[in-house]
Amino acid sequence: MLAQILLLGVTMGAAYALIAVGYTMVYGIIELINFAHGEIYMYGAFMCLAFTIESTPYQAAGAGLAAGLIVWVVAASLLAERFGRGAAQALGSLAAGGLAGLAVRWACLVRVPFALSFIAAVALASMLGVAIEIVAYRPLRESPRLTALITAIGVSLVLQNVAQVIWSAENHTFRKYGAHPDIFLRRNLPESAPFWDVVTQGHYVQAGPLSLSLLQLFIALVAFLLMLGLHLLVMRTKLGMAMRACAQDQAAARLMGIDVNRVISLTFALGSALGAVAGILVGLYRDEIKPTMGYQAGVFAFSAAVLGGIGNIPGAMVGGLVLGVAQSLAIYFDLSEWATGVAYFVMISVIVLRPAGLMGAQLPRKS
């Protein structure tokens, strides 16, 4: 029983880690706690659901309008940086936004295969992160930190309310609309069933007393591969080198020819994509998608980032797993109603004993 509960904790911890990485990447470069990150997690789940089911005309129009605005902001910024501001650039960005909005509206009115919905939702959530950085954070980069922090909270509330206007405040699920991928629907088979039949027909793996659904395995595998890929990108590529340079000293990075604005936008894009992946996977796992789902997940992920060491990517991963296991142990000891409190107690204890977090990240103070 304990091992089964710990598996549950690792599954949720992997999801927390994916979200926490987004927090810690942004903080590492511009020292901003992006409290709207939880809403990007929520937006990814809703867009995947909207593509997978046959949405109502109102929901399709709302999703299309939101997607069109996001693409318009990103396209306008990219065209202005490359070609300068002008009528042609303005028309180009409007055309891109309009086409994207129409495409999203059409996709919401038909049933798109889950795999394509997954990719499209992650791409849109990634652009949403970039659009938020362009509109809300970039103009305040030289302002006091409190100003940017209040703006982040405001963006979070705006996104929550926009989601409620489009999809309503009620709970939505993939299963409710018959859109849950068949491969993740668990079916109980007799104990005498061959192992291959259990995996292919029952969609779970049985190892002694442990039972692991394919969805749990998929979440853990995707989280591990994405975090490994991110670590290699940051440590082994030119983009990763540019990100680390901007995290150390943006002025020096500019003198070395690094486009700081582009690096920051790409950081938001990567972090938002990971958050969207977590939102879709958790939406499938918990069978729960609602406009407020990003708040609690965002708080847990932020706690995981602080627990592992804010600004430290491996630390965010470790912090997410520790937090997930701590919550699962609370459930095992019949303290499920205290699961949130236990998670915070673990975080506070580590911070009191080791202020820099588990991984001990000490970032130099930027001038």
N, C-alpha and C positions, 0 to 999 in steps of 0.2 A: 504493500500500500504506500509506504514512504517513497519507494523508488518511483512509483507511478505519479505521485504528487510532484516529485522533483522533476520529472519529465515535463509536467505541465508548467512548472516554474521556468525551466530552460526555454520552452517554447515562447512564453510571454517575455522572458528576459531578452531573447533574440530580437523580438519586435521592438522592445524598449531601446535596445542598443542601436537599431537602425534609425530610430527617431533621434536619439541622443547624439549620434554622430553629426546630424545636421546642426544641432545647437552648438556643439563644440567647434565645428569647422568655422561657422560664422564668427563665433566669439574669438577664435584664434587669430582671425585676420583683422576684424574691425572692433573687437571688444564690445559687441552688442549682443544682448540676450534677445533673440528673435522670438518673442512670445506669440507671434502669429504662426510659428512653425507647426503647432498642433492643428491649426485650421487647414494647413496644406495637407497634412495627414488625412483629415476629414474630407477635403475636396477630392483627393485622389480616389478615396473609396466611393464617394457619390458619383463621380464621373464614370468609373468602371461599371457601377451598377446601372447608371443611365444608358450606357452604350449596350449593356448586355440584355436589358429588358426593353419592352416597347413602352417608352415614356408617353405621358399625355402630351398633347400639343403645347399646353402651357409650360410644362417642365422642359420640353425640348426647346421651346423658344427662349426660356430663361437661361438654360445651359448654353445655347448657341450665342446669346448676347454676351454672357460672361466670358466665354472662350474668345469671342471676337474682340472684346475689349483687351483681354490679356495679350493676344497676338498683336493687336494694333500697337500697344505700348512697347512691346519688345521690338517689333519691326521698326517703329519710328526711331527708337534709340539706336538700333544697329545702323540704319540708313543714315542718320544724322552723324554718327561717329565716322562712317566710311566716306560719305559723299558731302557732308554738310547739310544744312537746312535749306530747303527750297520747295517749290510747288511740286516738282516731280517726286521728291522723297515723301512729301505729305500724301500725295495720291497713291504712291506705292504702298505705304504703310496702311492706308485706309483700305486699299484693295486686298492686302494680305489679311487684315482683320475681318473684312466682310466675307471673303472666301472661307476662312477658317470657321466663322460663325455659322455660315450656311452648311458647311460640311458636318459640323458638330450637331446642328439641328437635325440634319438628315439621319446621322448615325443614331441619334436618340429615338427616332421614330421607327427604326427597324431593329431587329435582333442581330447584333454583331457577335461573332464568336468570342468566347471569353479571352483567348490569348491575344487577339487584336485589341479588344477592349482594355485589357491590362496595359498593353504597350501605349495605346493612345492616352489613357488616363494618366500614366506616369509622365508622358511627354508634356501634357497640358499642366500638370501640377508643377513640373520643373519650370515651365515658362511663367507660371503664377509666382513662384519664388523670385524669379528674375524681375518680373514686373513690380513686385512689392519693393524690391531693393531700389529700382529705378525711381519709382514714384514717391515712396515714403522715407527711405533711409539715405539715399545718395545726397539729397539736398541738405540733410542734417548731419552730414559726416563731420563737420567742424563744430557742431553745436555741443552744448553740455550733454553728458551721457543721460541725464535725467530726461531731457527733451526727447531723445531717441527712444528711451524706455517707455515713456508715456505714449509715444506714437505707435510703438509695437503693440501695446495693449489695445489702442484704438483700432488698429488694423485687424487685430484678432476679433474684436467685437463686431466690426463691419462685416467680416467674412462669415461669422456665425449667423448674423441676421440675413445676409444675402442668401445663404443656404436655406434658411427657414422660409424665406419668401419663395424660393424656387421649388423646394422639395417638401415643405411643411416641417413642423417640429416633431412629427411622429417618428417612430422607429421603422426603418426599412430593412429588409433582409433579402439576400439572394434567394433563399429557400422559399420565401413568401411569394415571389414572382416566378418560381420555377426556373431560376437562372443559375442555381448552384451547380458547378461542374460535376458531372456524374462520377468522375474519378475520385472525388473527395467525399462522396456520400458513403458513409460506413454501413456495411451490411453484416450482421452477425451470422456466422456459419458454424456448423457443428464442430466440436473440438477435434473430431476425427478427420476433418477435411484436410487435404494435402496443403502444404505450405504455399505452393504456387496459386492454388485456388483461393486461399485466404487473401493473398496480396492482390490478385487480379480481379476477383469477384467481390470479396469482402472489403477490399481497399484498406486494409490495415495489416500490420506486422505483429505477430504474437511471438514473444520470446519468454517462455516460462510464464511467470505471473505478470509480466509487463505486456501492455498492449499499446502499440504506437500507431495512430492513424497516419495515412499517407499525407494528410494535410499538415499534421504536426511535423512529419519528416520533411515535407516540402518547405515549410516555414524555416526550420532550422538550417536546411541545406542552402536555401536562397540567401538567408541572412549571413551565413558563413562565407559563401562565395562573394557576395557583394562587399562585405567588409574586408575580405582578403584582397579583392580587386581594388578597393579604395586605398588600402594600405600600400599596395604596389604602385598605384598611380601617384600617390603623394611622395613616395620615397624613390621611385625609379624613373619618372618621366620629367620632361621639361616643364609641363604644366604644374606638376607637383613641386618642382624646384621654385617656380615662380610663386606658388602659393606660400611656400615656406619663407621665401624672401619678403613677400608682402606682410606676412605675420610678424617678421622681425623688425622691419623698418620700411614703411611705404615710400618715404622720401628717397632713400637709397635705392629702392627697387625702381623708381621712376628714372633715376640717374643712370641705371644700368639698362634702360630701354624697355622695361616691363610695362605693359599697359595695365595699370592697377585696376581701373574700372572694369576692364574685361575679366581680369582674374577674380575680382570680387563677384561679378555676375555669374561666372562659371562655378564659383564656390556655392553660391545660393542655388544654382541649378542642380548641382550634384546632391547637396543636402536635401533639397526639396524632392528630388527623385527618390531618394532612399526613404524619406518620410511617406511618400505616396505609396511605395511598395508595401511598407508596414501597414498603412491604413487599409489597403485592399486585402492583405493576408489576414489581418485581425478581424476585418469585417466578415470575411468568410468563416474564420475560426469561431468567433463569438456569435455569429449570425445576428449582428447588430450594427446598423449604420444610422446615425442621427446627427443633426447639426452640432450638438454639444459634445460629441465623442472625442473631439480633439483636445478639449480642455484638460480632462483627467489624464489622458495619454501624454499630453504635453508636459504636465506637471511631473509625472513619473519619469519621463525622459530627461527633463531638466535635472531632476534629482539624480538620475543615473550619471549624467554628465558631470555634475558636481562631485558625486561619489567617486567616480573614476579619476577626476582631475580635469577641471574645465580647461579646454584648449588642447587636451590630449586625446587623440583619436582612439588609440588602443584602450585608454582609460575609460572612454565612453562605452566601448564594447564590454569591458569587464564590469563596469558599473551597472549596465543594463542586466547582465546575467545575474549579478549579486542581488539586485533588487527583485528580479523575477523569482529567484529561489527563496528569498526571504518571505515574499508574499505566499508562496506555495507552502512553506513550512508553517506559516500562521494558520493556513487552512487545515494542515495535517493535525495541528494541536488544538483544533476546534476553536480557533480564534478568527474565523473568516470575516467577522464584522470588524475586526481590528487589523485586517490585512494592510490597509492603507497606512494606519498608524505605525505598524511594525516596519514597513518600508522606510518611513520617515525616521523612525528611531535608529535604524541601521545607518542611514545616511548621516544623521546628526552625530552619532557615536563616532563614526569614522572621521568626520570633519573636526570634532573636538580633539580626537587623538592624533589625527594627521591632517592638518588644515589644507594641505595641498592635494588631498585626495589619495586614493589607493596607488595611483601610478606616479604621484609626486611631481606633477608638471608645474614648473616654476617659470612662468612667461616673463620676459623682460618688460619693464614698464615703458610704454611708448611715450615719446615726448610730443 
